[in-house]
Amino acid sequence: MDSLPVAVLVFACVFGGGLTGLALHGKLPEHHQDSDSKEVVKLIMGLIATVSALVLGLLIYSARIAFTAQESEVQQVGAGIGQLDHALALYGPETAEARTLLRQVVASELKRIWSIDSDAAVEPGAGSTRNAADELADRIAGLSPGTETQQRAKSRAQQLLEQTGVTRRLLYEQSNSLLSWMFLAVMVSWLVALFVGYGFLTRYNATVVAAMLVGAFCVSGAIFLILDMNRPYTGLMQISSAPIRNALDRNVR
């Protein structure tokens, strides 16, 4: 599910909770609105607000750390591709087919990862892409170096291919670590309860409604950030494919 519709739904739920609280303030009997009752409500609201703020802050921090880590891994993959192509070029003209195959594998991965459906999980590659990657590894392993320079180039190419493959696999695994929807539902229920309490403690007026509107916008914005950074290849803040595209356009020729 896209992060923007979910954020809009959270906004509606939280703001609706605030309006519900305002309605309760006018309909509950007086003995439910005495000072003792309001004091208890304030204490409970303080507890919920503290827990909600801590959890939201931690979720945003964790999502940002994961997003930055995957962004760094994309850059590492791009650099590895460029170095791999350079190592193959140093080997000599015998690697022309391997370099062409490398370009095909990179282009296929780019099209697959950055064009996937927003609800689909990123998989390590299947079908023709995996077969092409295996063929590339076989071609490099099958090289018969005749000089020390070629031997070093082959060893370097094999090392880079293995390192890039490990980083790529890690990138896929991290991209599938999505936020639990049950956890999100509990989080939103806390926020709704909090806004119901805010509405209960005050009378209806335009200033209060405006304040609740701003508050609901802020918390739904936080949920949007968390969800969008958990979708690093399809969200509005998706990781740029520029490092890999640059390697494909400038290095792999």
NULUM-431902 format. One record per residue (C-alpha): residue in three letters; x, y, z. Coordinates in steps of 0.1 Angstrom, whole numbers, padded with zeros to 4 digits, always signed. Example, Ala and Ser with C-alpha at 12.3 -4.5 7.8 and 13.67 -1.06 7.14 Angstrom:
2
ALA+0123-0045+0078;SER+0137-0011+0071;
***
This chain:
253
MET+0000+0000+0000;ASP+0013+0035-0009;SER+0025+0056+0020;LEU+0005+0087+0009;PRO-0030+0071+0011;VAL-0021+0056+0045;ALA-0009+0090+0058;VAL-0042+0105+0046;LEU-0061+0078+0064;VAL-0041+0084+0096;PHE-0048+0121+0093;ALA-0086+0114+0090;CYS-0086+0090+0120;VAL-0066+0113+0143;PHE-0085+0145+0134;GLY-0117+0126+0136;GLY-0107+0115+0171;GLY-0102+0151+0181;LEU-0136+0160+0168;THR-0151+0131+0187;GLY-0135+0143+0219;LEU-0150+0178+0213;ALA-0184+0162+0208;LEU-0180+0142+0240;HIS-0172+0173+0259;GLY-0206+0188+0252;LYS-0227+0156+0257;LEU-0212+0139+0288;PRO-0229+0146+0321;GLU-0213+0173+0343;HIS-0200+0148+0369;HIS-0179+0133+0342;GLN-0163+0166+0335;ASP-0153+0177+0371;SER-0118+0186+0380;ASP-0109+0152+0393;SER-0120+0135+0361;LYS-0101+0160+0339;GLU-0070+0155+0360;VAL-0070+0118+0355;VAL-0075+0123+0317;LYS-0046+0147+0317;LEU-0024+0122+0334;ILE-0033+0094+0310;MET-0029+0117+0280;GLY+0006+0126+0293;LEU+0015+0089+0294;ILE+0002+0083+0259;ALA+0018+0114+0245;THR+0052+0104+0260;VAL+0050+0068+0247;SER+0038+0079+0213;ALA+0065+0106+0209;LEU+0092+0081+0218;VAL+0080+0054+0195;LEU+0075+0079+0166;GLY+0109+0093+0171;LEU+0125+0059+0172;LEU+0107+0047+0141;ILE+0117+0078+0121;TYR+0153+0074+0132;SER+0154+0037+0124;ALA+0137+0043+0090;ARG+0162+0070+0082;ILE+0192+0048+0092;ALA+0180+0019+0071;PHE+0173+0043+0041;THR+0208+0058+0044;ALA+0224+0023+0046;GLN+0207+0012+0014;GLU+0216+0044-0003;SER+0252+0037+0006;GLU+0249+0002-0007;VAL+0236+0014-0040;GLN+0266+0037-0043;GLN+0289+0007-0035;VAL+0273-0014-0061;GLY+0277+0014-0087;ALA+0314+0018-0078;GLY+0319-0019-0079;ILE+0304-0022-0114;GLY+0327+0006-0126;GLN+0358-0011-0111;LEU+0347-0045-0124;ASP+0345-0032-0160;HIS+0378-0015-0156;ALA+0394-0047-0145;LEU+0379-0066-0174;ALA+0392-0038-0198;LEU+0427-0042-0184;TYR+0426-0079-0191;GLY+0424-0073-0228;PRO+0400-0077-0258;GLU+0393-0113-0247;THR+0368-0099-0222;ALA+0347-0079-0247;GLU+0318-0104-0245;ALA+0320-0104-0207;ARG+0318-0066-0206;THR+0288-0067-0229;LEU+0272-0092-0207;LEU+0279-0071-0177;ARG+0262-0042-0193;GLN+0231-0063-0201;VAL+0229-0075-0165;VAL+0232-0040-0150;ALA+0206-0026-0174;SER+0182-0054-0166;GLU+0187-0049-0128;LEU+0181-0012-0132;LYS+0149-0017-0151;ARG+0136-0043-0127;ILE+0144-0026-0094;TRP+0134+0009-0102;SER+0103+0000-0122;ILE+0088-0026-0099;ASP+0052-0024-0087;SER+0049-0004-0054;ASP+0034-0034-0036;ALA+0059-0059-0048;ALA+0089-0070-0027;VAL+0123-0067-0043;GLU+0137-0101-0051;PRO+0174-0109-0057;GLY+0167-0116-0094;ALA+0151-0143-0113;GLY+0150-0160-0147;SER+0172-0143-0174;THR+0189-0119-0150;ARG+0201-0146-0127;ASN+0212-0167-0157;ALA+0231-0138-0172;ALA+0248-0131-0139;ASP+0258-0168-0136;GLU+0271-0167-0172;LEU+0291-0136-0165;ALA+0308-0154-0135;ASP+0315-0184-0156;ARG+0330-0163-0184;ILE+0354-0146-0159;ALA+0363-0179-0143;GLY+0370-0194-0177;LEU+0396-0168-0187;SER+0431-0182-0193;PRO+0455-0154-0184;GLY+0488-0155-0203;THR+0506-0127-0184;GLU+0509-0115-0148;THR+0489-0084-0156;GLN+0460-0106-0169;GLN+0462-0128-0139;ARG+0459-0098-0116;ALA+0431-0084-0137;LYS+0412-0117-0135;SER+0417-0121-0098;ARG+0405-0085-0093;ALA+0375-0090-0115;GLN+0364-0122-0096;GLN+0369-0104-0062;LEU+0348-0074-0074;LEU+0321-0096-0088;GLU+0318-0115-0055;GLN+0318-0083-0034;THR+0292-0066-0056;GLY+0271-0097-0054;VAL+0272-0098-0016;THR+0263-0061-0014;ARG+0235-0065-0039;ARG+0221-0094-0018;LEU+0223-0074+0014;LEU+0205-0045-0004;TYR+0177-0069-0014;GLU+0173-0083+0021;GLN+0171-0049+0037;SER+0146-0036+0012;ASN+0122-0064+0023;SER+0123-0054+0060;LEU+0090-0037+0060;LEU+0072-0021+0090;SER+0046-0044+0106;TRP+0010-0032+0099;MET-0001-0044+0133;PHE+0025-0022+0149;LEU+0013+0007+0128;ALA-0023+0001+0138;VAL-0014+0001+0175;MET+0006+0033+0170;VAL-0023+0050+0153;SER-0048+0039+0180;TRP-0026+0056+0206;LEU-0027+0088+0185;VAL-0064+0087+0181;ALA-0069+0081+0218;LEU-0046+0111+0225;PHE-0066+0134+0203;VAL-0099+0122+0218;GLY-0086+0132+0252;TYR-0075+0166+0239;GLY-0110+0172+0225;PHE-0126+0161+0258;LEU-0107+0187+0278;THR-0118+0217+0259;ARG-0149+0234+0243;TYR-0155+0236+0206;ASN-0142+0267+0188;ALA-0123+0275+0156;THR-0089+0279+0173;VAL-0091+0244+0189;VAL-0102+0228+0156;ALA-0073+0246+0137;ALA-0048+0234+0164;MET-0061+0198+0160;LEU-0059+0201+0123;VAL-0022+0211+0125;GLY-0015+0183+0151;ALA-0031+0157+0129;PHE-0011+0169+0099;CYS+0021+0166+0119;VAL+0015+0130+0132;SER+0003+0118+0098;GLY+0034+0134+0082;ALA+0055+0114+0106;ILE+0038+0082+0096;PHE+0043+0092+0059;LEU+0080+0096+0065;ILE+0083+0062+0082;LEU+0064+0044+0055;ASP+0080+0061+0026;MET+0115+0055+0038;ASN+0106+0018+0042;ARG+0099+0017+0004;PRO+0133+0030-0008;TYR+0128+0021-0045;THR+0092+0031-0051;GLY+0083+0059-0026;LEU+0083+0096-0032;MET+0117+0098-0015;GLN+0131+0068-0033;ILE+0169+0061-0035;SER+0184+0075-0067;SER+0197+0050-0092;ALA+0222+0076-0105;PRO+0253+0057-0091;ILE+0245+0026-0111;ARG+0233+0045-0141;ASN+0265+0065-0142;ALA+0285+0032-0141;LEU+0264+0019-0169;ASP+0267+0050-0191;ARG+0303+0060-0184;ASN+0322+0030-0174;VAL+0305-0001-0189;ARG+0310+0004-0226;
***
